Amino acid sequence: MGSTLTTFDALLKERYVNDVVEKLTYPDNVLLGMLEKRGDTGMVGDNMPVPIITGLPQGISGVFTASQTAKSNIVASKWNITAGDYYASIDIGDKVLMASRTNQGAFLENKVVEIDGLYEQAGENLSVYSWGNGGQAIGRIATLSTNDITLVNPIDAQNFEVGMSVVASANDGSTTTDQLRDSGDQTTVANINRSTGALTLTSAAAISGLAVGDYLFRFGDFFGDQAVVIIKGVQAFITSNDSPGTLWGVTNTTRATDIQRYSGCRIQTSDLAGKSYEERIKILFAQMLGRFKAKAPTAGFMNPEDFQVLETLMSARGIRPLEDDSTQFGYTKIDVMTTAGRVPIYCDRHCPVGNFFAFRMENWWISSMGELLHPQSGDGLSMLRKTTSTDYEFRLIGYPLLACNAPKNNGRVSLTV
């Protein structure tokens, strides 16, 4: 029996079941894999209101009339979070389809590596942006010479691929006033040295005004004045300083009224001088449970390069990394004894290098319309006829949002000051 679009579609659906998709998407993206996935529960259209309680009733006194005079209700706001949009696609040649008509499996074998790669790349990008501030920057230029650039953080070279189209901005894209260089001029990445964080662009001159200090973005992923929302990540909720920006309908002015309640906990630089990684982590936990009145964090995250430093320090005392059997993919952890009790610390390569993050995991989740990444199949088929050729197209779509309903129970500390 000859192969048909229907039989091949059945083969695709047979392979890309939930467990295969999860194995392609989550094992190397630790936070993304650990976050609770709630689907579209609680969504109104593509919007999800997430209440934030920042203050408790204050009508309390040793004098009854005083308690009546001072009475107040809880102080609360809400994020109005909109689901983002993310797309991935790959071409499937009609000629390949016809050539495999006597062997239905041949087509799938021919395309499985490419479709697997599409899932992996899309999942990795969502992981990168889940750690970001919503601007979707993937690297910053430290030096620029003709077409050769180096990145401020060499580890950010992991976010680039040869042939990838990039655009640039003088800003990180996190606010609506940020603009692309010369209305979105783009170029491609020609070479990468991931050890040194060096990139060679096909033509840096193609991006008019490109300069040292500029941020780079995957083409089509810039927020700023383009308003491309993919996902507002961890650093939009847990900011790097005490000047949080407007987020999901809560203004920067409102967030500044009670900074830790609206933008997470941070440690003053003066408290960190001369402290080791372990000491800084413990100071963060102590202050969160003390002066910041947070509930106990349940997990910590750091970049693998920082994790290795912590592991070396801990190994000197006989404390070794373990595989966490409570997680689906057995993520590696180091248990650190803190004022919050024993807390597992995980490494995630997309966690910003030089920073440690403490999370109360029950305060975070990912929602999405449909699966986080799913084939477009509204017409019943996972392969769609292209309008401009005889070929077909396999498309992945995601409508994700990241939510945090209690920033105060989460925090971060710099490991570099």
N, C-alpha and C positions, 0 to 999 in steps of 0.2 A: 504494500500500500504506500502510495507516495506521501511525502511530508506535506503538511498544510500549515497555515498560520495557526489554526486551532490546535493541532497536535503539538506544535512547538510551544504554544502558549501553555498547554497542560504540563509540558516538561519543565518550563520555567517555574510554574506554580508548585510543582512537586519538589523542586530543589529549594526555592526560596521561601521555606516555611520559617516560623518565628525563631526556632533555635539556631538555624543557619544564619539568619539576619543578625541576631544578637551576637553570634560569634564573630561576625564580620565587623560589627559596629562598636562593641563595648570592651573587649579584653584589654586593649591598649589605651582606652580612654576612661580612666578610673572613676573620676567624679561623675561623668555622664552615665557610666554603668551602674553606679551606686545610688543615684538619685531615684526616688520613687516616681514611677510613670503613672499618671492619673488619667490619661486620655483626655476627653473633652468634658469630664465631670466638672460642673460648676461654670461652664462657659455659657455666656449669653451672646449668641452669634459668634464672632471671633474675639470677644472681649471677656475677660475674667476679673471681677472685682475681688480684691484680696484685702480684708480689713487688717489694720495694724493698731493694736492697743499700745499707746505710749504713756498713759498715766492712769492711776487708780483713783477712786473717789477719795476726797480729802475732808469730808465732814466728820472729823474725829477730834475729840477733845475730852479733857477731864471735867469740863463744865458743859452740861447739856445744852444750854442756850448757845454757847460758843460753837458746839458741833453743828447746831442748826444754822447759825450764821455763816459758818465756813463750808457748808455742804456743797459738794460738786459731784458731777458725774464723771465717768471714765473719760479720758481723752483718747480719741481715736481718729484715725484717718484711713484712707484706703488707696491702694494702688489700683488703677484701672488698666490692667495689662492686656495688650493686644497681641494675638498670635502673629508670629512672623511668617515669612515665606522663604522657602528654599527649594531649589530645583537642581536636578542633575539629569543628564541625558547622554545616550550613546546611540550611534547609528548601527543598524543591522541590515546588511546588504541583501537585496532580493536575489542576487546571483548566488550568494552563499546559501540562502534558503533553498534555491533550486538545486544546487550542486549536492545537497545532502538529502535529496528526496528519497533515496533508497536506504538511508540510515538516519532514522529520526534523532538518534543520540549524537550524530556528528555535529549538528548545528549547535546543540547545547555545549558540547565540548569545545567547539570553536569560539564560543562567546562567553563561556563561564568565567574565564580569567578577567575579561573586560568588565563584565557585570559585577563580579565580586569586587574588582577594584573600584568601581563606581560607588558601591556601598561603603567600602573602606574609606575612600576619600571624602565622601559626603559626611560620614560619621565623624571623621577626624576634624573636618571643618566646624561641625557643630560643637565638638569638644573644645576647640580653640576659642570659639566665640562664647561658649558657656563660661569661660574664665575671664572674658573681656569686660569692657565698660560700655558696650553697645555701639562703639564707633566702628568696630570690626577691623582695626589696624592689625597687621601681622608682623610688622618690623619697622625699625626706625634707622635712618641713615646716619652713620657716624663719620664716614669719609666718602668722598666722591671724586673720582678722577676719570674723565672721559666717560666710559661705559662701566667702569669698575667701582663698586661700592662695597663698604663693609658695614655691618649692622652694629648698633649700639650693644645689643646682647647677641653674641654669636649663636647661642642656642636657638634664636628665632629663625635661623636658616632652615630649621625643620619645617617651617610653614610655607616654604617655596618649593616649586618643582620646575625643572627645565621645560620650557614651552608655555609656562603659565603666563597669562596676561595680567599686568599690574598697572595700577594708577597711583597717584601720589597726592598728598595734601600737606600743607604746613602745620596742620593740626591733626589731632588723633581721631577726628570724626565723631566725637561723642556728643557734640552739641549741634543744633540746627543751623548755627551761623558758620560752621566749618565748611570750607569749599575745596573742591578738587583743583589741582593745578590746571590752568588753561582749559577749563570746562571739561575735564575728564580725558585729556590725552593719555594714551596708553602705550606701553611697549611690552616686550616679552622677556622672560628670563632665559639667558643663553647658557650660562654655566653657574655652578654652585660649588663652593668649598664649605662643607658643613662643619669642618673642624675649626676653621678660622672665622666663619660667619661672613664670607666674601661671596658676592654675587657679581656676575657680569650681565648687563642688560644688552639686548640687541641694539638698542639705540636710546641712550639716556636723553639725547637731544629731542627725541620725539615727545617728551614730556616737558613742555616749555616752562622754564623757571625752576626745574628740579634743583634742590639745594640740600646741603648738609642740615640735618635736623628734621627733614621731612619724614612723614610716615608713609608707609607703603600699604596698599590694599589689593586684595584680589579684585580683578575687574568685575564690576557689578555688585560689589559687596560694601560699598561706602555708605555710611548713614549720613551724617552731616546734613547739608542742604538738599541732598538727594532723597533723604527720608527712607532709605532702604532698611527696613527692620527685618533682621534675621532672628536674633535673640539678644536681649539685654542680659549680660552675664553677671557673674559674681561681683565684679568690681563696680558695677552700677549700683548695687545694693550695699556692698561693704567697701566704702571709698578709701582711697589712699591718704586722704587728709581730712581736716575738719571743715572743708568747704564743699559739701556735697552739691551736685547739680540737681536740677529739676528731673524728676523721674516718675513716669506713669501717672501724671496728673497731680503729684505732690510737689509743690514748688520748692526751690532751693531755700527760700525764706522760711517756709514751714519746717523743712528738714533741719535748718540751723537752730530752731528753737530748742531742740533736745537732740543733739547731734548723734550720740551713741544709739538712741532709740530708733533713729531714722536711717543711720548709715554705718552701724557697727562700731566695734570697739578698737581703739588704737592706743599704742603706748607712746608716751613722750620720749623723744630722742635722748633726753638727759638721763632717763632711767636705764638706757641700754648700753652706755659706754663701757667697753671692756668686758661685756658679757658674752658667754659662749652661746651657741645655738640652743642648747638645752636650757640654759638659764633664761634666755629670752622667751622661749616657749612657756616656761613655768611662770615667768612674770606676767605674761599675757593672761594665762589662766587665772592667776591669783587676782589680778586687777578686775578681770571680768566678773568673778564671783564676789569680789569685794566692792570697790568703789562704783563699778558699772551696774551692779545688781542684776547680772545676767543669770540665766539658768545654765547649768553645767553643759559645756560642749561635749559632744560624743565622738568627734573625729577630728583629726588634723590632716592637713595636706601641704606638701611641699614638692618643689621640682626635684627630679632624680639627682641632679648635681648637688643640690643642697642636702637631699636625703643621705647621700653618700658621706657627707661631712658629719652629719648627726650619727649615722651608723658607725663610723670610725670612733667617734667619741664614746658611744654607748658600748661598743665591743670591748673597749679597754676595761670595762666593768663587768664583762661577761654577759651583756644583754645583746641578743642576736635578733635579726629580723626573722619573722615567722610568716607562713602562709595563712591568711585569714580564711578559714573554712566556712565562716558565716557569710562570706560574700560569694556570689554566684561563680565568679571566675578566679577565686583564690588569690586575691590581690595581696601583695607583700606589705607587711606592716611592722612597725616597731612600737611596742607598748611603752609609754612614758608615764611615770607616776607623777601626778600633779595634784593641786588642791581640789581638782574636780574628780579625783580618783584616777584609775588607770585608763589612759586614753590611747587608742590606736592611732598611729601616724602613718599615712599612706603617701606614696609618691605618684605624682601625675605629671607627665612630661609637658603638659600644657599649663600647669600652675606657673604663674609668673616667677622667674628665677629671682632669688634674693628675698623672697617673702614666704612667711608661714601663715596659713589660714586655719582658724579654729571654727568648726561648724557644729551646730546642734542640728543633726540631719533631719529631724522630724519637722523642722521649720522650712525645709526646702523641698521642692518637687518640680517636675517637668510635666506640663500638660501639652496636649497637641490634638488637632483635629485628625482623627485616624491615627495609625501607627506613627511613631516619630519620623520614620522614613518608610514610604510605601510606594509601590508602583502606581502610576496613573492607569486606572483600569475602569473608568466610569462607563465605558461602552462594553465591558465584559471581557476585554482582551488586555494583556499586559504589553503587547507590541502594537504600536500605532502606525498607520500608514502616513508617511510624510507627504506634504502637499506639493513639494517642489521637486520630487524625484520618485523613482520606483522603489526606493528603500523604505525600511521601517525604522522606528525609533523606540527605544526602551527608556522610559522616564521614571525618575524617582522624585517624589514630592514630600515636603515636610512643612507643617504649620506649627512650629514649636513656640513655647513660652516657658521661661524660667521664673519661678515665684519664690519669694521669701516672705513669710508673714510675721517675722520677729527679728529684724536686723540686730537688735540688742543682744541676742543670744549667740552672736557670731562676731569674730574679730580677726585681726591680722597684725603681724609684727614684722618689721624689716629685719633681715638677717645681715645687712651690709653696713649699717651705720656704726 
